[in-house]
Amino acid sequence: MEVVVTAKIILNKLDISGKLIAFDYDKKAASTLPKILLINDNFSNMKNYLKNMNISSVDGFLCDLGLSSLQIDNKDYGLSYRFDSLLDMQINKNARISAKEIINNYSFQELADIFYYYGEERRAKRIARKICEQRRKEEINPNKQLANTVVSCFPRKNINRRRWHTKIREKN
Ligand SMILES: C[S@@+](CC[C@H](N)C(=O)[O-])C[C@H]1O[C@@H](n2cnc3c(N)ncnc32)[C@H](O)[C@@H]1O
């Protein structure tokens, strides 16, 4: 997965002494461009890396945060319920905690907080309760199983039959 478009624009603007340092904790992120140092680690470790490289100031930061469509479209990450993949959802494989472990082991309150505070989901408690009920019967694993559990927390009239998972929030 090449880190390209933005990097090329910046590289074109650098003078001879300029340096571009990029961070992406996805080990698949790669660059064959010259004059770019790509570090496969968390942004949060940036300060330490710069310190170790004796860099005390930079001209600028460009933060392109979140996920890339390449990651969403890659079945191996288990991010999209378009594919029947394992409930993984880790981009940083060093994180050592998968969505499967969280969904199947976190307490009702911890799950509800994740959905409410990070997902801004009004039905956070209902979804967390349903997950806890479901996992008492069997482990929730393929991501479609989780998607179905979540969908069952919404009234049928709110579900667009063709693109049901993505349409729930919009109609709710
Ligand atoms: C929107 S994509 C940007 C992709 C990049 N600009 C390119 O052209 O390939 C966001 C990237 O941030 C990475 N990322 C998300 N959170 C991170 C973090 N805390 N530390 C390091 N990388 C992170 C993801 O792996 C993803 O590749």
The ligand as an SDF file (V2000), in Angstrom:
LIG
                    3D

 27 29  0  0  0  0  0  0  0  0999 V2000
   -6.8660    8.3420    5.6520 C   0  0  0  0  0  0  0  0  0  0  0  0
   -5.5220    7.2010    5.7410 S   0  0  0  0  0  0  0  0  0  0  0  0
   -4.2050    8.1240    5.0410 C   0  0  0  0  0  0  0  0  0  0  0  0
   -3.3970    7.3860    4.0590 C   0  0  0  0  0  0  0  0  0  0  0  0
   -2.1650    8.1280    3.5070 C   0  0  0  0  0  0  0  0  0  0  0  0
   -2.2820    9.5540    3.4930 N   0  0  0  0  0  0  0  0  0  0  0  0
   -1.8730    7.6290    2.1120 C   0  0  0  0  0  0  0  0  0  0  0  0
   -1.8010    8.4110    1.1710 O   0  0  0  0  0  0  0  0  0  0  0  0
   -1.7090    6.4060    1.9700 O   0  0  0  0  0  0  0  0  0  0  0  0
   -5.1350    7.2600    7.4450 C   0  0  0  0  0  0  0  0  0  0  0  0
   -3.9720    6.3710    7.8270 C   0  0  0  0  0  0  0  0  0  0  0  0
   -3.6730    6.6360    9.2080 O   0  0  0  0  0  0  0  0  0  0  0  0
   -3.2150    5.4390    9.7980 C   0  0  0  0  0  0  0  0  0  0  0  0
   -3.4060    5.5880   11.2510 N   0  0  0  0  0  0  0  0  0  0  0  0
   -4.5860    5.7270   11.9170 C   0  0  0  0  0  0  0  0  0  0  0  0
   -4.3530    5.9330   13.2220 N   0  0  0  0  0  0  0  0  0  0  0  0
   -2.9980    5.9080   13.3840 C   0  0  0  0  0  0  0  0  0  0  0  0
   -2.1400    6.0690   14.5210 C   0  0  0  0  0  0  0  0  0  0  0  0
   -2.6210    6.2970   15.7450 N   0  0  0  0  0  0  0  0  0  0  0  0
   -0.7990    5.9790   14.3290 N   0  0  0  0  0  0  0  0  0  0  0  0
   -0.2900    5.7630   13.0870 C   0  0  0  0  0  0  0  0  0  0  0  0
   -1.0580    5.6030   11.9720 N   0  0  0  0  0  0  0  0  0  0  0  0
   -2.4000    5.6750   12.1290 C   0  0  0  0  0  0  0  0  0  0  0  0
   -4.0490    4.3390    9.1530 C   0  0  0  0  0  0  0  0  0  0  0  0
   -3.3440    3.1160    9.1460 O   0  0  0  0  0  0  0  0  0  0  0  0
   -4.2690    4.8870    7.7230 C   0  0  0  0  0  0  0  0  0  0  0  0
   -3.3820    4.3110    6.7950 O   0  0  0  0  0  0  0  0  0  0  0  0
  1  2  1  0
  2  3  1  0
  2 10  1  0
  3  4  1  0
  4  5  1  0
  5  6  1  0
  5  7  1  0
  7  8  2  0
  7  9  1  0
 10 11  1  0
 11 12  1  0
 11 26  1  0
 12 13  1  0
 13 14  1  0
 13 24  1  0
 14 15  1  0
 14 23  1  0
 15 16  2  0
 16 17  1  0
 17 18  1  0
 17 23  2  0
 18 19  1  0
 18 20  2  0
 20 21  1  0
 21 22  2  0
 22 23  1  0
 24 25  1  0
 24 26  1  0
 26 27  1  0
M  CHG  2   2   1   9  -1
M  END
$$$$
